[in-house]
Amino acid sequence: MKTLISSDVRLLADLIRKGGVVVFPTETVYGIGASSTNEEACKRIYQIKGRPSDNPLIAHFDSIESIEKVCVVNDLAKRLLQEFSPGPLTLVLPKLDGTIFPKEISTLAVRIPKNPILRKWIEACGSPISAPSANLSGRPSLTRMTDVVRYFDGVVDGIFLAEEPSLGIESTVVGMHLNPPVLLRPGSIESKDLRQFLPNLMVPKSFQVKGEAIPESPGMKYKHYSPKANVILCQPAEFQSRFQKQKENSDYAWIGFSFPGMDMGKDGLEPGLKPFERIKPVFSNQEYSSVLYAFFEFCDLKGIDTIYCEEPTLGEGREALLNRLEKASQLE
């Protein structure tokens, strides 16, 4: 298959209208999408990813008005969309339009991506774009174009050249069809931000659905965000101790805040180390989130056996990052 790699909104919209599948960047991660009104094209996404058929997709829209045409948007949901969209917020809403994939489910997960060029493309497509993250099922989401091309060139119909993801963590998902509303997946919009508008927001102790239950949001049922390497999540003291003893082992990689005995230099990297080498210092939870999946991809390319990840610091950005690290470190 010949893959069109382009920034041309018109050409990429034509691919979608013809039933094609296109990989595109959002502010969170890359998505792999098809028209929400084309059931066969949406099913093809599952085949490409090896994604379980009960794992839902998020429909991407160009505006609140477009969402209101296919979903029930009550006053509270609209307030959230006005406050946090365009941006990394996904709401699960009751569905009005039975032609939107999947037809047999009465709710739809919706969001409006931040990039205005992407919204212009969605508008030109003439329908919402249903898209999970662009990765193989269970693997880390992709945040760099080089990785997207390596996985999907020759596999999908198009790849959208646009600004790469900056947040690096998938969107926050809130179940607004539930009473009270439930945080289904943490993201960069945190529960404390949402509680300003949803004081009764439920935050589960576990974001995991097991057995035969159908998940209402991506990332709830199966092992997610995991590289081939074994991921070990450590508290700071354990991370530092392991690093001091095992840092010379080339089968191990490290990402975190605490690297005792290393001179990180003025730019945060030990002299001689390049970005995305197997020792990756970060200086905030936000930076940690933005580089995590790319670091996982790097480690797999280098054949790293084990990745040690330091637990996020307290405060801003911890909620979603800890969720992703815990998911990545789960055993099958």
RAQUI-V370848 format. One record per residue. N is the residue number from 1. RES is the residue in one letter. D_FIRST is the distance of its C-alpha to the first C-alpha in Angstrom with 2 decimals. Layout:
N/RES/D_FIRST, N/RES/D_FIRST
This chain:
1/M/0.00, 2/K/3.80, 3/T/6.27, 4/L/9.67, 5/I/12.40, 6/S/15.57, 7/S/19.08, 8/D/19.28, 9/V/20.51, 10/R/20.26, 11/L/16.62, 12/L/15.64, 13/A/18.18, 14/D/16.75, 15/L/13.42, 16/I/15.77, 17/R/17.98, 18/K/15.29, 19/G/14.59, 20/G/11.79, 21/V/11.99, 22/V/13.00, 23/V/14.58, 24/F/17.91, 25/P/21.14, 26/T/24.49, 27/E/27.86, 28/T/27.63, 29/V/24.21, 30/Y/20.53, 31/G/19.44, 32/I/16.29, 33/G/17.04, 34/A/16.82, 35/S/19.61, 36/S/22.67, 37/T/23.48, 38/N/20.31, 39/E/20.99, 40/E/17.88, 41/A/15.64, 42/C/18.09, 43/K/18.07, 44/R/14.34, 45/I/15.32, 46/Y/17.77, 47/Q/15.41, 48/I/13.07, 49/K/16.35, 50/G/18.40, 51/R/20.87, 52/P/24.06, 53/S/24.26, 54/D/27.61, 55/N/26.51, 56/P/26.60, 57/L/24.40, 58/I/25.92, 59/A/25.67, 60/H/25.62, 61/F/27.86, 62/D/29.01, 63/S/32.72, 64/I/35.46, 65/E/36.12, 66/S/32.62, 67/I/33.21, 68/E/36.60, 69/K/35.08, 70/V/33.39, 71/C/35.56, 72/V/39.24, 73/V/39.95, 74/N/43.58, 75/D/45.65, 76/L/45.01, 77/A/41.22, 78/K/41.34, 79/R/43.55, 80/L/41.10, 81/L/38.22, 82/Q/40.49, 83/E/41.54, 84/F/38.31, 85/S/35.54, 86/P/33.40, 87/G/32.86, 88/P/32.10, 89/L/33.87, 90/T/32.45, 91/L/34.84, 92/V/34.65, 93/L/36.31, 94/P/37.37, 95/K/34.94, 96/L/36.18, 97/D/33.11, 98/G/32.15, 99/T/28.85, 100/I/27.37, 101/F/25.22, 102/P/26.60, 103/K/29.05, 104/E/31.33, 105/I/32.25, 106/S/35.00, 107/T/34.06, 108/L/31.26, 109/A/30.54, 110/V/30.29, 111/R/30.16, 112/I/29.99, 113/P/28.18, 114/K/30.30, 115/N/28.20, 116/P/29.25, 117/I/26.09, 118/L/24.15, 119/R/26.79, 120/K/26.45, 121/W/22.71, 122/I/23.59, 123/E/26.28, 124/A/24.00, 125/C/21.64, 126/G/24.74, 127/S/24.59, 128/P/24.73, 129/I/21.62, 130/S/21.75, 131/A/20.51, 132/P/21.49, 133/S/21.20, 134/A/17.88, 135/N/18.42, 136/L/18.40, 137/S/21.27, 138/G/24.62, 139/R/23.49, 140/P/24.54, 141/S/22.98, 142/L/21.25, 143/T/23.28, 144/R/21.86, 145/M/18.86, 146/T/18.64, 147/D/18.22, 148/V/15.65, 149/V/13.37, 150/R/14.23, 151/Y/13.33, 152/F/10.43, 153/D/8.48, 154/G/4.90, 155/V/6.40, 156/V/7.65, 157/D/7.54, 158/G/10.28, 159/I/12.77, 160/F/16.31, 161/L/18.42, 162/A/21.93, 163/E/24.89, 164/E/24.18, 165/P/25.97, 166/S/29.64, 167/L/31.14, 168/G/28.87, 169/I/30.10, 170/E/28.77, 171/S/30.83, 172/T/34.21, 173/V/34.20, 174/V/37.42, 175/G/38.16, 176/M/40.14, 177/H/40.32, 178/L/42.66, 179/N/46.35, 180/P/46.90, 181/P/43.50, 182/V/41.75, 183/L/39.71, 184/L/36.69, 185/R/34.87, 186/P/36.49, 187/G/34.90, 188/S/36.15, 189/I/38.22, 190/E/40.79, 191/S/43.10, 192/K/46.04, 193/D/44.34, 194/L/43.61, 195/R/47.15, 196/Q/48.55, 197/F/47.24, 198/L/46.99, 199/P/50.16, 200/N/49.69, 201/L/46.11, 202/M/45.66, 203/V/44.02, 204/P/43.42, 205/K/44.54, 206/S/41.24, 207/F/37.81, 208/Q/36.89, 209/V/36.56, 210/K/37.16, 211/G/37.31, 212/E/36.21, 213/A/36.59, 214/I/33.72, 215/P/32.92, 216/E/33.37, 217/S/31.34, 218/P/28.41, 219/G/29.78, 220/M/32.78, 221/K/32.22, 222/Y/30.10, 223/K/30.17, 224/H/28.28, 225/Y/27.52, 226/S/28.06, 227/P/26.86, 228/K/27.08, 229/A/30.41, 230/N/33.54, 231/V/34.58, 232/I/38.34, 233/L/39.82, 234/C/43.26, 235/Q/46.14, 236/P/47.25, 237/A/50.11, 238/E/48.07, 239/F/45.19, 240/Q/47.68, 241/S/49.43, 242/R/46.33, 243/F/45.12, 244/Q/48.47, 245/K/48.49, 246/Q/44.88, 247/K/43.32, 248/E/43.35, 249/N/41.17, 250/S/37.77, 251/D/36.18, 252/Y/37.08, 253/A/35.79, 254/W/37.73, 255/I/37.21, 256/G/40.20, 257/F/43.27, 258/S/45.84, 259/F/45.78, 260/P/49.43, 261/G/50.57, 262/M/47.65, 263/D/48.20, 264/M/45.33, 265/G/46.46, 266/K/46.61, 267/D/42.84, 268/G/42.68, 269/L/41.24, 270/E/43.36, 271/P/43.69, 272/G/41.06, 273/L/38.52, 274/K/35.19, 275/P/33.33, 276/F/31.36, 277/E/33.41, 278/R/34.50, 279/I/37.54, 280/K/36.59, 281/P/39.56, 282/V/39.27, 283/F/42.06, 284/S/41.39, 285/N/39.62, 286/Q/37.44, 287/E/36.34, 288/Y/35.83, 289/S/33.50, 290/S/31.49, 291/V/30.78, 292/L/30.83, 293/Y/27.17, 294/A/26.18, 295/F/29.07, 296/F/27.89, 297/E/24.47, 298/F/26.40, 299/C/28.64, 300/D/25.94, 301/L/24.41, 302/K/27.99, 303/G/28.72, 304/I/31.50, 305/D/33.31, 306/T/35.17, 307/I/34.94, 308/Y/38.26, 309/C/38.09, 310/E/41.29, 311/E/42.12, 312/P/41.78, 313/T/45.00, 314/L/46.97, 315/G/46.36, 316/E/43.55, 317/G/40.03, 318/R/41.20, 319/E/40.42, 320/A/36.61, 321/L/36.27, 322/L/38.53, 323/N/36.59, 324/R/33.29, 325/L/35.11, 326/E/36.86, 327/K/33.66, 328/A/32.02, 329/S/35.14, 330/Q/35.50, 331/L/35.53, 332/E/33.26
